[in-house]
Amino acid sequence: MESPALPVTKSYAEKKGPFIGVAVRLVIAAIVILLALGIFWAAVSTHEPDSASVAGWLMAPVVWLLSSAYRKWKTIPTADKVATELTNPRLASRIALWFLLVTIVGTTLAIAIPLEQRHERSLRIRRLLDEGKALEPASTKNRLDVRSIVGRDVRSFPDFRAQTADLRIALDENDVLAIKRNELLNQLTYEFSDNPDARSMLELFKQITAEDFKASSVFRAEIACSDTLERSDETQQKKFLLLCEAPALHQIELSASTMDNLLKQAQQRGAKLPPDILAAFR
């Protein structure tokens, strides 16, 4: 009579194999997630949406690896999951699981936090651009006022005094607007600190604003000359054209040439110039 067959006992290597298999799948899944994160941020930094889609496709093998790890875990007998001699393999699979969870949480935060910061930055930039756009009607009106005042036919010193009085008011308004524009440009330069093209354009606009301040200084020197002649005798007052207007006109012509060159550069780079400035180029 044959004796009954004894159950086949698995070796230690066979028992720990499924635990190691689960750990390997989890670690590989975590590595693929990190790789996808790297590709995603490289695509965002270089503004290449096609590369970003590659990061999305890498999630497919991650799902497969996680599903395979789960199926592998389900095949492990309950006795092996509590066996003392398999403590190390179980620990390896748990470490791999924690590594995966930390990777998922870290990746989520690495994407969510910068994206939220970019969104907030985008809102700040939009607000600054809206503020700049809101200044444009007043700036246009002020430029037209200054041109109108400077273009008057001044034949006598009283006419010159009236012109400089009106010019002073217009320049006070212009300086307030120029200061606001300069503040907006400084804030935009900070927001675009990582964008060389935008920073270059903003630097050009800063040069335009600086040239505007120079022109304002020339006009204020002309106003100061008018104030000085007001306290002088009539003979000196009759020389207002030579003493005040001529020097100012020469410097304004130089400044206007520089300003036109800067504005044309801005236009060539795609800047949308106000209608009154565009009309002056025609």
PEMO-V397905 format. One record per residue. PSI is psi in whole degrees, 0 to 359 (none if undefined). D_FIRST is the distance of its C-alpha to the first C-alpha in Angstrom with 2 decimals. Layout:
PSI&D_FIRST / PSI&D_FIRST
This chain:
130&0.00 / 142&3.82 / 149&6.56 / 146&9.45 / 134&12.31 / 146&15.22 / 142&18.67 / 125&20.92 / 126&23.84 / 145&27.23 / 167&29.53 / 320&32.94 / 321&34.72 / 325&32.77 / 321&33.49 / 344&37.18 / 311&37.68 / 322&38.39 / 317&40.86 / 322&42.66 / 318&42.70 / 315&44.36 / 316&46.84 / 316&47.78 / 319&48.45 / 319&50.58 / 317&52.57 / 319&53.22 / 318&54.37 / 319&56.77 / 319&58.13 / 321&58.75 / 316&60.59 / 321&62.79 / 317&63.45 / 321&64.46 / 316&66.80 / 317&68.45 / 320&69.00 / 313&70.34 / 328&72.93 / 320&73.95 / 320&74.58 / 318&76.54 / 326&78.63 / 3&79.51 / 49&79.88 / 94&77.38 / 331&75.53 / 320&73.44 / 324&71.87 / 326&71.20 / 331&69.19 / 319&66.86 / 323&66.01 / 319&65.14 / 334&62.82 / 345&60.93 / 338&59.75 / 310&57.43 / 332&55.05 / 315&55.28 / 317&54.04 / 317&51.19 / 318&50.19 / 319&50.28 / 319&48.26 / 320&45.66 / 321&45.54 / 315&45.01 / 322&42.16 / 318&40.56 / 322&40.95 / 335&39.36 / 349&36.14 / 126&35.72 / 150&33.20 / 323&34.93 / 322&32.96 / 332&34.37 / 345&37.84 / 0&37.83 / 136&35.71 / 320&37.78 / 348&36.81 / 21&38.11 / 314&41.55 / 313&43.39 / 320&42.06 / 320&42.86 / 321&46.28 / 317&46.89 / 325&46.25 / 319&48.54 / 318&51.24 / 320&51.04 / 316&51.40 / 323&54.42 / 318&55.88 / 315&55.62 / 317&57.19 / 321&59.99 / 316&60.58 / 313&60.82 / 315&63.18 / 319&65.24 / 318&65.50 / 314&66.58 / 322&69.25 / 333&70.30 / 314&71.01 / 315&72.24 / 309&74.71 / 323&76.54 / 321&76.67 / 320&78.24 / 320&80.67 / 322&81.56 / 315&82.16 / 320&84.45 / 319&86.21 / 320&86.70 / 320&88.28 / 317&90.61 / 318&91.66 / 319&92.32 / 317&94.44 / 318&96.45 / 322&97.03 / 322&98.14 / 319&100.56 / 319&101.96 / 324&102.37 / 334&104.13 / 341&106.67 / 317&107.59 / 316&110.16 / 321&112.09 / 318&111.88 / 314&113.18 / 319&116.04 / 318&116.92 / 317&116.99 / 322&119.27 / 315&121.51 / 316&121.88 / 319&122.68 / 317&125.23 / 314&126.91 / 330&126.99 / 4&128.30 / 152&131.37 / 98&134.83 / 119&136.23 / 343&139.97 / 167&141.16 / 321&140.00 / 321&139.67 / 319&137.38 / 321&135.40 / 318&135.11 / 321&133.87 / 312&131.36 / 330&129.99 / 315&129.82 / 324&127.64 / 323&125.65 / 316&124.92 / 315&123.37 / 322&121.26 / 324&120.11 / 318&119.10 / 318&116.87 / 318&115.55 / 321&114.66 / 315&112.67 / 320&110.73 / 321&110.23 / 317&108.84 / 317&106.34 / 319&105.32 / 321&104.90 / 318&102.71 / 319&100.49 / 321&100.27 / 318&99.24 / 320&96.50 / 322&95.27 / 321&95.30 / 316&93.02 / 328&90.64 / 30&90.56 / 336&90.26 / 11&87.18 / 98&88.79 / 321&91.25 / 313&92.66 / 320&93.45 / 323&94.82 / 318&97.10 / 319&98.49 / 323&99.04 / 324&100.88 / 317&103.14 / 328&103.92 / 321&104.66 / 322&107.19 / 317&108.76 / 320&109.03 / 321&110.54 / 326&113.08 / 319&113.92 / 322&114.66 / 315&116.92 / 319&118.89 / 322&119.22 / 322&120.58 / 315&123.18 / 323&124.37 / 328&124.55 / 323&126.68 / 321&128.98 / 318&129.15 / 323&129.99 / 320&132.72 / 319&134.07 / 322&134.15 / 315&136.06 / 332&138.61 / 330&139.08 / 3&140.62 / 177&142.74 / 172&146.12 / 327&146.62 / 316&147.16 / 322&143.69 / 327&142.16 / 346&143.53 / 17&141.45 / 326&138.14 / 315&137.11 / 318&137.55 / 327&136.37 / 307&133.41 / 317&132.34 / 311&132.59 / 320&130.31 / 318&127.79 / 319&127.88 / 315&127.18 / 325&124.14 / 323&122.84 / 319&123.08 / 316&120.94 / 321&118.44 / 323&118.36 / 316&117.59 / 318&114.66 / 316&113.44 / 319&113.61 / 317&111.58 / 319&108.90 / 321&108.76 / 322&108.44 / 317&105.57 / 319&103.85 / 319&104.47 / 332&103.06 / 2&99.87 / 6&99.45 / 142&101.16 / 107&102.77 / 152&106.37 / 151&108.67 / 321&110.97 / 328&114.16 / 319&112.90 / 321&111.73 / 327&115.16 / 337&116.80 / 342&114.93 / none&116.31
